[in-house]
Amino acid sequence: MHQCLCISEILETIFYFVFIDGRRRRFFHPYPLPDFIPSPETQDRRSIFRLALTCRAFRDLALNLLYSHLRNFWPLILSSRPSQLHPNIPDTYRPLILASRIQILSQPCQDDTAYPSFLACAQKQSPLFPKLRSLAWRDSSLTCIPVLKHLLPTVEILSLDISSSFRKAIIPVLPTFAPRLKALEIKGSLFMTDKNPSEIESLLISYPDGLAELSLTCQLHYVPSTILNVIALWPSLRSLTLKLGIDSIPTLPLHIPQPFSALTHLHILCDDNLDLFMYFLRTFQILNFGSSNNPSITFSNLKTIQFNAEGHSSANTWSQFLTSLANTNTKLEHIFITERCGFQSIPPSSFEFRPLLAHPSLARLSTLILSPSRTTSIVLTDVDILTLARICPHLHILDLGLRNTLVSLYALNILVRRCRELREVSLCMDVRVDAVRNRDNENVGNDKVGLQPNSRLIKLGVGESPRPIACPTVRPMPSSPELTESISRFLHAMAPRLKGVTFHGIHGGLWRVVSDNLWTMATDEDD
């Protein structure tokens, strides 16, 4: 064995990348709100198990990782399961040794039958899980509370999916049993009440210095303004996730110099539209909707803005929002704005993409997702795409929800090659015969100098110009073997790892052939 593999730090890094299996990660639409606890579905436990059996030097480090994230208690209780990994350890002590390795515990469902055995293993003089830092609890039965109290002393990140009766029993004791808590996520069917103050508000008040991360989402209730008034004062709140409603907006003026002063990540779920979100941002002075010279609106820490709406926003609202982003002094890295309204009776409208490009600092932008409702279109030109490629070189995801006006394959090529980290694109494309050439007669002769193929792009979604923006007057070329072959080779040269295209619209037959060709080309290259 090579000497470098005798260094535990190197082995831990290698095992970690094997354990977190990035190949299993997928992109879903619409983009969900983030979870505090990582999903066990992104783990390659079988490979780590095999590494633990490879040799004695690998065993302990691999086992530390294998049991660092568990979904339930059964590996601790079934003594026969770890026998080949712990041949010299008596069955009585195995649960304690395994529990000492656990850092993340995700309990996806009720598991009452395991609780008696778990409590029998617990030691009163010390925590059963001394390294446990993250806990996701899904069981809302009252019988689980004694077990939960054993887990909380060392927990720093807690996610609870709770019901009404469970809420009344566990919320009041959290400050006592979870003294190290830094991040809290509460979701479920019911957790807000009409009491004043509510259990949630009383809980948050009990943390005078606040938390670093907070997520309050519920299927039936919005976060009231009384709770926002409490957490707006927290000096260390970096991440905030909530369900927004009209009752979330304070009716009285705020007497806070800079609310949410440390906020870096803002994630909002709303049954309304973008107007309510802008109202929220204006009330808490998170974005600048007035003069760009206003020095009181800084928010230089803000990196992520996410808004998932169920309603429809007018084109004017979208335009105001993009302009407000451009007028705010913040180094944004992720922008997610999506609408799911499916009503067809709303009059069509459109807004320009260009105002966003006036932002003074978009160099760090990694994710840009703008997906208005079906009747709203984004006016996008090749010049906009070329400008975006120049000022946002670190883009990972560009998704305009197939709501943009047509852009050429030429512009796509420059974008993908210049943004070398780009791995996902979703745009409406022009597939006419001249779409691979610069059509705007702009001075962009240096755009292609020194550009190499993008080896990271693995997802490309295409479509025609959305309604109500009319397609160009030039009649599109019919699908032909020459056209599909030229587009296939063009895309393969642009992104060699691209193995297919997701397509929508009247050119579906063309893109189906292109997608099949790309799969053949990419597979042949891999061989």
BELNORFEN-V664372 format. One record per residue. RES is the residue in three letters. SS is DSSP state (helix for helix, strand for strand, loop for the rest). OMEGA is omega in whole degrees, 0 to 359 (NA if undefined). D_CENTER is the distance of its C-alpha to the mean C-alpha in Angstrom with 2 decimals. Layout:
# BELNORFEN-V664372
RES | SS | OMEGA | D_CENTER
RES | SS | OMEGA | D_CENTER
This chain:
# BELNORFEN-V664372
MET | loop | 182 | 39.50
HIS | loop | 184 | 38.51
GLN | helix | 181 | 38.89
CYS | helix | 179 | 35.35
LEU | helix | 174 | 34.17
CYS | helix | 178 | 36.28
ILE | loop | 187 | 33.99
SER | helix | 180 | 31.63
GLU | helix | 179 | 28.94
ILE | helix | 179 | 28.80
LEU | helix | 180 | 28.76
GLU | helix | 179 | 25.93
THR | helix | 180 | 23.76
ILE | helix | 181 | 24.79
PHE | helix | 181 | 24.30
TYR | helix | 180 | 20.79
PHE | helix | 174 | 19.71
VAL | helix | 183 | 21.59
PHE | helix | 177 | 20.06
ILE | strand | 186 | 16.38
ASP | loop | 182 | 16.97
GLY | helix | 181 | 14.51
ARG | helix | 181 | 16.55
ARG | helix | 181 | 15.36
ARG | loop | 181 | 11.71
ARG | loop | 177 | 11.33
PHE | loop | 181 | 9.56
PHE | loop | 176 | 9.95
HIS | loop | 353 | 10.98
PRO | loop | 185 | 10.51
TYR | loop | 185 | 6.75
PRO | loop | 172 | 6.52
LEU | loop | 185 | 6.20
PRO | loop | 173 | 4.99
ASP | loop | 180 | 8.20
PHE | loop | 185 | 10.55
ILE | loop | 181 | 12.26
PRO | loop | 182 | 11.22
SER | loop | 175 | 12.35
PRO | helix | 181 | 15.92
GLU | helix | 180 | 15.42
THR | helix | 184 | 14.13
GLN | strand | 176 | 17.48
ASP | loop | 185 | 20.73
ARG | helix | 183 | 23.16
ARG | helix | 180 | 26.14
SER | helix | 178 | 26.26
ILE | helix | 176 | 26.14
PHE | helix | 179 | 28.89
ARG | helix | 177 | 30.97
LEU | helix | 179 | 30.58
ALA | helix | 179 | 31.87
LEU | helix | 185 | 34.91
THR | helix | 180 | 35.57
CYS | loop | 183 | 37.55
ARG | helix | 181 | 38.29
ALA | helix | 181 | 36.58
PHE | helix | 196 | 33.22
ARG | helix | 186 | 33.56
ASP | helix | 180 | 32.68
LEU | helix | 179 | 29.72
ALA | helix | 179 | 28.30
LEU | helix | 177 | 29.02
ASN | helix | 179 | 27.30
LEU | helix | 181 | 24.07
LEU | helix | 182 | 24.82
TYR | loop | 178 | 25.33
SER | loop | 182 | 22.75
HIS | strand | 179 | 20.31
LEU | strand | 180 | 22.15
ARG | loop | 180 | 21.40
ASN | loop | 186 | 24.85
PHE | loop | 190 | 28.25
TRP | helix | 177 | 30.18
PRO | helix | 179 | 30.10
LEU | helix | 189 | 31.82
ILE | helix | 181 | 34.38
LEU | loop | 187 | 35.44
SER | loop | 183 | 37.75
SER | loop | 187 | 38.47
ARG | loop | 183 | 34.95
PRO | loop | 189 | 34.75
SER | loop | 181 | 38.49
GLN | loop | 176 | 38.29
LEU | loop | 181 | 35.96
HIS | loop | 186 | 38.09
PRO | loop | 186 | 41.62
ASN | loop | 182 | 43.46
ILE | loop | 178 | 41.70
PRO | loop | 182 | 43.29
ASP | helix | 184 | 41.30
THR | helix | 186 | 41.69
TYR | helix | 183 | 39.70
ARG | helix | 179 | 36.92
PRO | helix | 181 | 34.61
LEU | helix | 180 | 35.01
ILE | helix | 178 | 34.28
LEU | helix | 181 | 31.14
ALA | helix | 181 | 29.92
SER | loop | 180 | 30.47
ARG | loop | 190 | 27.81
ILE | loop | 176 | 24.95
GLN | loop | 180 | 22.13
ILE | strand | 178 | 19.46
LEU | strand | 179 | 20.71
SER | strand | 179 | 18.79
GLN | strand | 187 | 21.30
PRO | loop | 184 | 20.11
CYS | loop | 182 | 23.44
GLN | loop | 184 | 26.83
ASP | loop | 186 | 29.03
ASP | helix | 185 | 32.22
THR | helix | 181 | 34.46
ALA | helix | 187 | 32.93
TYR | helix | 180 | 33.42
PRO | helix | 179 | 37.19
SER | helix | 179 | 36.90
PHE | helix | 181 | 34.07
LEU | helix | 178 | 36.17
ALA | helix | 180 | 39.14
CYS | helix | 187 | 37.31
ALA | loop | 177 | 36.14
GLN | loop | 183 | 38.20
LYS | loop | 186 | 39.19
GLN | loop | 180 | 39.94
SER | loop | 179 | 36.48
PRO | loop | 177 | 32.87
LEU | loop | 180 | 32.39
PHE | loop | 185 | 28.96
PRO | loop | 181 | 29.67
LYS | loop | 183 | 26.44
LEU | loop | 181 | 24.06
ARG | loop | 183 | 21.29
SER | strand | 183 | 18.43
LEU | strand | 173 | 19.41
ALA | strand | 186 | 17.80
TRP | strand | 183 | 20.76
ARG | loop | 181 | 21.10
ASP | loop | 181 | 24.90
SER | loop | 176 | 26.32
SER | loop | 181 | 29.98
LEU | helix | 181 | 32.37
THR | helix | 183 | 33.66
CYS | helix | 187 | 30.55
ILE | helix | 177 | 30.94
PRO | helix | 178 | 33.42
VAL | helix | 181 | 31.10
LEU | helix | 180 | 28.09
LYS | helix | 177 | 30.31
HIS | helix | 185 | 31.08
LEU | helix | 192 | 27.46
LEU | helix | 189 | 26.51
PRO | loop | 183 | 28.73
THR | loop | 188 | 26.56
VAL | loop | 175 | 23.08
GLU | loop | 179 | 20.85
ILE | strand | 186 | 17.54
LEU | strand | 176 | 18.35
SER | strand | 182 | 16.63
LEU | strand | 171 | 19.25
ASP | strand | 196 | 19.53
ILE | loop | 175 | 22.97
SER | loop | 186 | 25.90
SER | helix | 183 | 28.64
SER | helix | 179 | 31.19
PHE | helix | 180 | 28.84
ARG | helix | 182 | 27.42
LYS | helix | 182 | 30.96
ALA | helix | 189 | 31.69
ILE | helix | 184 | 28.73
ILE | helix | 182 | 27.37
PRO | helix | 185 | 30.68
VAL | helix | 182 | 30.92
LEU | helix | 180 | 27.49
PRO | helix | 181 | 28.76
THR | helix | 185 | 31.63
PHE | helix | 178 | 30.07
ALA | loop | 185 | 26.79
PRO | loop | 183 | 28.19
ARG | loop | 188 | 25.57
LEU | loop | 177 | 22.56
LYS | loop | 181 | 20.04
ALA | strand | 184 | 16.89
LEU | strand | 175 | 17.30
GLU | strand | 178 | 15.33
ILE | strand | 177 | 17.68
LYS | strand | 182 | 17.22
GLY | loop | 182 | 19.87
SER | loop | 181 | 22.47
LEU | loop | 167 | 24.49
PHE | loop | 176 | 24.21
MET | loop | 179 | 25.49
THR | loop | 179 | 29.28
ASP | loop | 180 | 31.98
LYS | loop | 180 | 33.39
ASN | loop | 358 | 33.67
PRO | loop | 178 | 32.09
SER | loop | 178 | 29.78
GLU | helix | 181 | 28.86
ILE | helix | 180 | 25.35
GLU | helix | 178 | 26.90
SER | helix | 179 | 29.53
LEU | helix | 183 | 27.03
LEU | helix | 177 | 25.11
ILE | helix | 182 | 28.49
SER | loop | 175 | 29.48
TYR | loop | 186 | 27.04
PRO | loop | 178 | 28.94
ASP | loop | 176 | 26.96
GLY | loop | 177 | 23.66
LEU | loop | 178 | 20.47
ALA | loop | 180 | 17.83
GLU | strand | 180 | 14.87
LEU | strand | 178 | 15.36
SER | strand | 179 | 13.70
LEU | strand | 178 | 16.21
THR | loop | 184 | 15.43
CYS | loop | 182 | 18.34
GLN | loop | 189 | 19.47
LEU | loop | 186 | 22.73
HIS | loop | 172 | 22.58
TYR | loop | 176 | 21.14
VAL | loop | 182 | 20.99
PRO | loop | 182 | 24.48
SER | helix | 180 | 25.46
THR | helix | 178 | 27.41
ILE | helix | 178 | 24.37
LEU | helix | 177 | 22.71
ASN | helix | 179 | 26.08
VAL | helix | 187 | 25.96
ILE | helix | 178 | 22.58
ALA | loop | 180 | 23.11
LEU | loop | 185 | 25.75
TRP | loop | 183 | 23.77
PRO | loop | 186 | 24.13
SER | loop | 182 | 21.29
LEU | loop | 182 | 18.38
ARG | loop | 184 | 15.47
SER | strand | 180 | 12.47
LEU | strand | 176 | 13.16
THR | strand | 182 | 11.63
LEU | strand | 171 | 14.39
LYS | strand | 189 | 16.04
LEU | strand | 174 | 18.21
GLY | loop | 182 | 21.77
ILE | helix | 178 | 25.00
ASP | helix | 178 | 26.17
SER | helix | 183 | 23.37
ILE | loop | 179 | 25.23
PRO | loop | 178 | 28.09
THR | loop | 180 | 31.52
LEU | loop | 179 | 33.20
PRO | loop | 178 | 32.65
LEU | loop | 176 | 30.53
HIS | loop | 181 | 32.65
ILE | loop | 183 | 29.95
PRO | loop | 180 | 30.32
GLN | loop | 178 | 26.63
PRO | loop | 179 | 24.25
PHE | loop | 188 | 20.90
SER | loop | 183 | 22.34
ALA | loop | 188 | 19.88
LEU | loop | 177 | 16.61
THR | loop | 183 | 13.96
HIS | strand | 181 | 10.66
LEU | strand | 181 | 11.24
HIS | strand | 186 | 9.36
ILE | strand | 171 | 12.06
LEU | strand | 187 | 13.04
CYS | strand | 175 | 16.52
ASP | loop | 182 | 19.33
ASP | loop | 184 | 20.96
ASN | loop | 185 | 20.26
LEU | helix | 178 | 19.40
ASP | helix | 179 | 22.79
LEU | helix | 178 | 21.92
PHE | helix | 178 | 18.78
MET | helix | 177 | 21.09
TYR | helix | 178 | 23.66
PHE | helix | 181 | 21.37
LEU | helix | 180 | 20.43
ARG | helix | 182 | 24.15
THR | helix | 182 | 25.39
PHE | loop | 172 | 23.44
GLN | loop | 181 | 24.06
ILE | loop | 175 | 20.48
LEU | loop | 182 | 21.19
ASN | loop | 179 | 24.65
PHE | loop | 178 | 26.17
GLY | loop | 182 | 29.64
SER | loop | 178 | 31.25
SER | loop | 180 | 29.30
ASN | loop | 181 | 31.96
ASN | loop | 185 | 31.11
PRO | loop | 183 | 30.78
SER | loop | 180 | 29.56
ILE | loop | 182 | 26.08
THR | loop | 181 | 24.46
PHE | loop | 182 | 21.03
SER | loop | 181 | 20.89
ASN | loop | 188 | 18.22
LEU | loop | 181 | 15.47
LYS | loop | 185 | 12.69
THR | strand | 171 | 9.72
ILE | strand | 178 | 10.66
GLN | strand | 179 | 8.86
PHE | strand | 177 | 11.52
ASN | strand | 186 | 11.70
ALA | strand | 175 | 15.49
GLU | loop | 184 | 18.10
GLY | loop | 180 | 20.88
HIS | loop | 178 | 22.37
SER | loop | 179 | 22.63
SER | loop | 177 | 25.57
ALA | helix | 179 | 25.57
ASN | helix | 178 | 27.12
THR | helix | 178 | 24.26
TRP | helix | 180 | 21.76
SER | helix | 178 | 24.22
GLN | helix | 181 | 24.59
PHE | helix | 179 | 20.90
LEU | helix | 178 | 20.64
THR | helix | 179 | 23.88
SER | helix | 175 | 22.69
LEU | helix | 181 | 19.78
ALA | helix | 183 | 22.49
ASN | loop | 183 | 24.74
THR | loop | 182 | 22.49
ASN | loop | 179 | 22.95
THR | loop | 181 | 19.45
LYS | loop | 185 | 17.83
LEU | loop | 176 | 14.56
GLU | loop | 183 | 12.00
HIS | strand | 176 | 9.11
ILE | strand | 176 | 10.35
PHE | strand | 174 | 8.96
ILE | strand | 183 | 12.14
THR | strand | 176 | 12.95
GLU | strand | 183 | 16.13
ARG | loop | 181 | 17.42
CYS | loop | 182 | 21.05
GLY | loop | 181 | 23.41
PHE | loop | 180 | 26.75
GLN | loop | 184 | 29.04
SER | loop | 181 | 31.69
ILE | loop | 180 | 29.86
PRO | loop | 180 | 31.64
PRO | loop | 179 | 29.93
SER | strand | 182 | 28.86
SER | strand | 177 | 27.17
PHE | strand | 184 | 25.86
GLU | strand | 176 | 25.72
PHE | loop | 190 | 22.82
ARG | helix | 181 | 25.08
PRO | helix | 179 | 24.73
LEU | helix | 182 | 21.27
LEU | helix | 177 | 22.96
ALA | helix | 179 | 25.27
HIS | loop | 185 | 22.75
PRO | loop | 184 | 24.60
SER | loop | 175 | 21.82
LEU | loop | 185 | 19.07
ALA | loop | 182 | 19.81
ARG | loop | 185 | 16.60
LEU | loop | 182 | 14.33
SER | loop | 183 | 11.84
THR | strand | 176 | 9.70
LEU | strand | 182 | 11.86
ILE | strand | 176 | 11.32
LEU | strand | 183 | 14.35
SER | strand | 177 | 15.44
PRO | loop | 180 | 18.48
SER | loop | 191 | 20.58
ARG | loop | 184 | 23.02
THR | loop | 180 | 25.93
THR | strand | 183 | 24.35
SER | strand | 178 | 24.34
ILE | strand | 179 | 23.14
VAL | strand | 185 | 26.16
LEU | loop | 179 | 25.19
THR | loop | 175 | 27.84
ASP | helix | 179 | 28.26
VAL | helix | 177 | 29.01
ASP | helix | 180 | 25.63
ILE | helix | 180 | 23.93
LEU | helix | 176 | 26.28
THR | helix | 178 | 25.63
LEU | helix | 179 | 21.85
ALA | helix | 182 | 22.50
ARG | helix | 186 | 24.83
ILE | helix | 180 | 22.92
CYS | loop | 185 | 19.37
PRO | loop | 185 | 20.28
HIS | loop | 178 | 16.99
LEU | loop | 172 | 14.84
HIS | loop | 184 | 12.51
ILE | strand | 171 | 11.44
LEU | strand | 183 | 13.85
ASP | strand | 177 | 13.75
LEU | loop | 172 | 16.39
GLY | loop | 185 | 16.42
LEU | loop | 179 | 19.90
ARG | loop | 185 | 21.28
ASN | strand | 170 | 22.83
THR | loop | 189 | 26.49
LEU | loop | 171 | 27.57
VAL | strand | 187 | 26.99
SER | strand | 173 | 29.06
LEU | helix | 176 | 28.37
TYR | helix | 180 | 29.94
ALA | helix | 177 | 27.22
LEU | helix | 181 | 24.51
ASN | helix | 179 | 26.41
ILE | helix | 180 | 26.56
LEU | helix | 185 | 22.85
VAL | helix | 181 | 21.86
ARG | helix | 181 | 24.60
ARG | helix | 179 | 24.11
CYS | loop | 190 | 20.34
ARG | loop | 179 | 20.76
GLU | loop | 183 | 17.14
LEU | loop | 181 | 16.11
ARG | loop | 180 | 14.96
GLU | strand | 179 | 14.00
VAL | strand | 175 | 16.14
SER | strand | 184 | 16.98
LEU | strand | 169 | 20.16
CYS | strand | 188 | 23.54
MET | strand | 173 | 26.10
ASP | strand | 183 | 29.86
VAL | loop | 175 | 31.66
ARG | loop | 189 | 35.16
VAL | loop | 182 | 37.39
ASP | loop | 186 | 37.02
ALA | loop | 180 | 33.21
VAL | loop | 181 | 33.10
ARG | loop | 177 | 35.22
ASN | loop | 186 | 34.70
ARG | loop | 190 | 36.01
ASP | loop | 177 | 35.79
ASN | loop | 178 | 38.51
GLU | loop | 179 | 36.49
ASN | loop | 183 | 37.36
VAL | loop | 184 | 34.53
GLY | loop | 182 | 36.78
ASN | loop | 184 | 34.96
ASP | loop | 187 | 31.50
LYS | loop | 183 | 32.13
VAL | loop | 175 | 34.01
GLY | loop | 182 | 32.72
LEU | loop | 181 | 29.58
GLN | loop | 177 | 28.75
PRO | loop | 179 | 26.92
ASN | loop | 183 | 23.16
SER | loop | 183 | 22.72
ARG | loop | 182 | 18.91
LEU | loop | 182 | 18.48
ILE | loop | 182 | 18.05
LYS | strand | 178 | 16.91
LEU | strand | 176 | 18.92
GLY | strand | 184 | 19.12
VAL | strand | 177 | 22.28
GLY | strand | 177 | 24.35
GLU | loop | 178 | 27.31
SER | loop | 183 | 27.61
PRO | loop | 168 | 26.42
ARG | loop | 16 | 28.95
PRO | loop | 181 | 30.48
ILE | loop | 182 | 30.57
ALA | loop | 175 | 33.54
CYS | loop | 179 | 33.46
PRO | loop | 182 | 35.66
THR | loop | 178 | 39.34
VAL | loop | 183 | 39.73
ARG | loop | 181 | 39.95
PRO | loop | 179 | 37.32
MET | loop | 175 | 38.80
PRO | loop | 179 | 39.16
SER | loop | 180 | 37.48
SER | loop | 179 | 39.75
PRO | helix | 181 | 39.74
GLU | helix | 181 | 40.12
LEU | helix | 181 | 37.19
THR | helix | 179 | 34.77
GLU | helix | 180 | 36.03
SER | helix | 178 | 35.64
ILE | helix | 180 | 32.06
SER | helix | 180 | 31.21
ARG | helix | 178 | 32.80
PHE | helix | 181 | 31.26
LEU | helix | 179 | 27.67
HIS | helix | 177 | 28.57
ALA | helix | 180 | 30.04
MET | helix | 184 | 26.97
ALA | loop | 186 | 24.45
PRO | loop | 182 | 26.41
ARG | loop | 180 | 23.59
LEU | loop | 185 | 22.71
LYS | loop | 179 | 24.10
GLY | loop | 180 | 23.69
VAL | loop | 170 | 22.77
THR | strand | 191 | 21.34
PHE | strand | 177 | 23.71
HIS | loop | 173 | 24.76
GLY | loop | 188 | 28.05
ILE | loop | 180 | 31.71
HIS | loop | 181 | 31.29
GLY | helix | 179 | 29.66
GLY | helix | 178 | 32.69
LEU | helix | 184 | 32.45
TRP | helix | 176 | 28.80
ARG | helix | 178 | 29.54
VAL | helix | 178 | 32.23
VAL | helix | 181 | 30.14
SER | helix | 178 | 27.39
ASP | helix | 178 | 30.15
ASN | helix | 180 | 31.65
LEU | helix | 179 | 28.47
TRP | helix | 179 | 28.10
THR | helix | 181 | 31.72
MET | helix | 182 | 31.45
ALA | helix | 179 | 28.35
THR | helix | 179 | 29.92
ASP | helix | 181 | 33.24
GLU | helix | 178 | 31.77
ASP | helix | 180 | 30.05
ASP | loop | NA | 33.47
